[in-house]
Amino acid sequence: MAKSVGEKRVRNNIPNDLVFSILSKLSLKSLKRFGCVCKPWTFLFENSCFRTNFISIPPSYCNDISVLLYEVVAHDYSIHCSSYLLSGDRYENQVKLDFPNPFQEENSFFNFNTCDYYGCDPITGTICLSQGKPFVLGNPTTNEYKLIPPSSLQAVPPYRELASKDLHGFGYDHIKDDFKIIRYMRFTTISDQELERLDVRYEYVPWNEISYESEWEIYSLRCNSWSKLDINMPNHCEIGSSQLLNIDGMSHWWYESENRDKHVLVSFDFSNEMFVT
């Protein structure tokens, strides 16, 4: 029996909300592969509603999960570092990652294979890494990388130098659809060499007005900027990527007092930017 024109039209045109619902249940790797079907599918992840729905799906619903492997091999007094993306039921598929240089000419010595990893969002595959001073947010699946700008707290004046900056967490704010980073900044007196570089005489610096108190700051990918985090939160004295846990929009670490008589588990919520112990 011949089908009517109306029946053919229904079969050939699937409602967008149904398409979005189906595609949001795919893994990011599959979603990027299906982007070649049509232009609207290519730019799906730029749609904030779709992205929020995609990220809200628990990882257990996603197949084709990949694992990022960071390998360090010592041979003949030299160290060789490589990064791989593993996939498959038993992670038998191995692809070596040749990360592009996000700094271009600004920082051509940056090497992704010698950097520190500070966390990975399990749904989107977005990773946070650094090598020395610069931080980068990247996604090996989509081959997209974002250089994080320097903090305003590192600028001079007020003529102080950054003694250390400890990254304490990286996570996703599901309310504002934003990726965020928090870190703890310690300051020290600016050196004579730095003053000379700035062409500033020692006697011209208002030393009595400079604060060397440590500060917290937070980075927002949506705003692409750092801001001071007005919060009195326990920090980790010797932070390291192995001592951090970033999951479900929360960052967790252990705090140990200087005399080691107090141990506290600190949890920071990236959505409300508050912490609990």
N, C-alpha and C positions, 0 to 999 in steps of 0.2 A: 504494500500500500504506500503510495507516495506521501511524503511528509510535507506539511504545510510550510510556508515561508517563515511563519512565526516560530515554529518548532526549531528550524535551522538557526534562526537568529538567537534564540535562547541558548542553544548548544554552542554557538560560536562566540558568545559574549558572556564571560564570567564576571560577576560584580567585583569591583575593586576591593571591597572590604573582605570578600571571601578569598581573593587572591592574596591579600595582605596577611590574612589569618593563616593560610597554608604556608606561605613563604617564611613567616616569622617563626615557624617550628623547625626550620632547617638549621644546620650548622652554618657558621659564617663562611666556611670554605665552599660549601655547596651554593650558598646564596650568591657569592661572588662569581661562581662558575655559571650560574643561570642568568647573570646580568647581561649576557650576550643575546638573550632572547628578544628583548626590546628595550628601548631607551628608558621608559619609566622604571623598569626593573633595575637598570644600571644605577639609578640614583635613589634607590629605595632607602639606603641607610642615611641619606641626607634628610629624610622625612622624620621629624622628631617623634611623631606619634608611632610610626612603625618601629623606630629604634627603641623607644621605651617598651613597647610590647615585646620586641625581640629579646631585649635584655632581661625582661621580667620572667622569662621561661626558665625553669630550673635546668641545670646542666644534665640531669638524668634523662631528660626528654630528647637530648641531642645525641645523634650518632655521629660517626666520622670524627671523633675527638682526636686532636693532635696534642703532642707533648713537645715542649721546647727543651732540647738537650744542650747543655754547655759542657764541652769536653776540653780538658787541659792535659796535654801529653808532654812529659819531660823526656828529652832525648839528647845525648851528647852535650850536656851542659847548656841546653837551650830549652825553652818552653814554647810549645805551639798550642794555640787556642782555636777552637772551632765551634760553631753553633749549627745544630741540626734540627729539623722538624720531623718528628716521628708520627706516623699514622698507620691505620690498619687495626684489625682485631687484636693482633699481638704486637702492634707497633713495629711491624716488619718493614714498612716502607720508610726509607730514610732519605731525606733531601737536605743537602748542605745549603745553609743560608749565606748568601753574599749580600750583606746589608749595604745599602747605599750610604754615602756620606752626607748627612743632613746639614752639615755646616758649610759645605762647598769650600770656597776659598778662605772663609773666615777661620776655620779650624781644621785644616786638611789632615792633621796628624791623628784625628780621632779614629779609633778602631773599635768597632762593635765587638770584636772577638776578644778584647782585653778589658771590657767594661764590667761594672758591677750591676747585677740585676736586683731590683728592689720590689718586684711584685708583678703579678699578671692577673688581669681580669679574666676569669675562667669562661665567660660567655663570649665576649667580643675578641678575646685574644690580645688585648692591648697590654703592652708591657712598659714598665718604667725602668730605665737604666741610666747609668752615668759613667763617666770616665774623668776623674778629677773634679773640676768645677762644673762643667756643663751637665745638664740633665736632658733626657730625650724621652718622649712618649712615642711608641711605635707599634705597628702591627705587622708581623711577618706575613700574615695571610693576605692582607690587602696591599702590602708593600707601601704603607703610608707612615711617615715619620714627622714628628713635630719637635723642633728645638725649643726648649723652654727658656724664656728670656731671663736675664739676671734680675736679682731682687733689688728693690730700691733701698733696702737696709744695707746693702754693700756699697752704696754710693758715698762719695765724700764731697763736702763736709757732711757729717760732724767729725771728720778726721779721726777715724778709728779703723782698725783693721779687723778682718774676720779671722778669728783664731780657729774656728771649726764650725762646720754646719752638718748636723746629723739628721739624715732623712729618717723620719719616724713612721711614715705610712703613705700608701698610695691606694686610692679606692674610688668607687663610683657612687656619686650622689644621685639616687634614683628619683628624688623629688624634683631636682633642677636639671636632670639629664646632663650631668657634668662630671668630669674626672678631676680629682683633686689630689694634691700632695701636701703633706705637712712636714716641717723640719724645725730643728732647734738650733738657734744661732748663738755662738759665743764670740765675744769681742775682746780685743786687746789694744794697747796703745799703738798708735801708728808709728811706723819706723821712720828714721831719718832719711833712708833711701826713698821711701814712698813720698815723703814731703818734698824731697828734691825733684822727684819725677813730676810732682804736681806744681812745681815752681812756687812753693809756699815756705816762708821762713818760720822757724820754730817759735819765735816770740810772737808771731801773729796768730797763733792757734789759741782759741779760748779754752784752755785745758779744764778750767773749773766748771765749764758748762757741758762737758761731754759725759754721757752716761755709757758705762761699760756693762750694764746689766744684760744678762742673756734674754733673748726674746724668741717667741714662737711666731712663725709665719705660715701662711697657707697659699697654695697656688691653685687657680681655677683655670681649666682649659677653655671654658666658655668665655671668660673675660681675658684670657691669655695674659695674666698678670699675677704678681704676688701681693699679698696684703698682710698687715700685722694681725696676728691672732691674739686678742686680749684675753688670755686665759692662763691661770696658774696651774699648770699640769706637770706631773712628775715625768721626768725624762729618763732615758736609759743612759747610763754613764759611758758604756762602751757598746754603742749600737752596731749591729751588723745585719746583713741581709738574712742570715740564718736565724736571727733572733726575732724576726718580725713575722707576723701572721696577718695577712690582709684578705678578708673574706666577707662577702655579703654586705659591702658598704661600711665595714668596720676594720680598724687597724688595732692590733693587740701587741703589747710588749711587756717585759718584766722591768720593774724599777727596783733598784737596789740602792739603799742609802750609803753614804760614804763610809760609815763605820760598819756597814753590812749587818745592822741589827734590824733592818726593816725591808721586807720584800713584798711588793705589791704588783698585781696584774692590772695594767692600765688598758682601757679600751676607748678608742675615739670613734665617734659616729660622724661620718662625712656629711650626712644630710642636715643634722641640726648643729654640727660643729661644736659638740659638747663631748665631755669624757666622763667615764665612770671608773671606779677602782674596786 
